[in-house]
Amino acid sequence: MAFKNDTDDIRESRSIPVIMKLKEEGADIVAYDPKAVDSMKRLIQDIEYCPTAADALRGADACIVMTEWPEFSELDEEFDRMRSRVIIEGRRILSCRDIEGICW
């Protein structure tokens, strides 16, 4: 949710319009960020925030990776917790096995 890794700064974060549009379309949002959760909670209260990436992936239909947190590049079997394996990876940091996703 932070605009870049190693910060809690959400100013001009691309995740904000993505979250707002998904909410507008009726999606249930479950989010995780190592540092920016408290900052985002002040702006957007009505989504679920998780303490870990693994928790956020549990039962998910899709995953969007928008920030280059080093821990995201280490995700692998955590994606097996998803209901559907649709992964939109905007930073090209995932290195896990057998990943099929969309990069922009």
Secondary structure, 3 states (H helix, E strand, C coil): CCCCCCCCCCCCCCHHHHHHHHHHCCCCCEECCCCCHHHHHHHCCCCEECCCHHHHHCCCCEEEECCCCHHHHCCCHHHHHCCCCEEEECCCCCCCCCCCEEEC
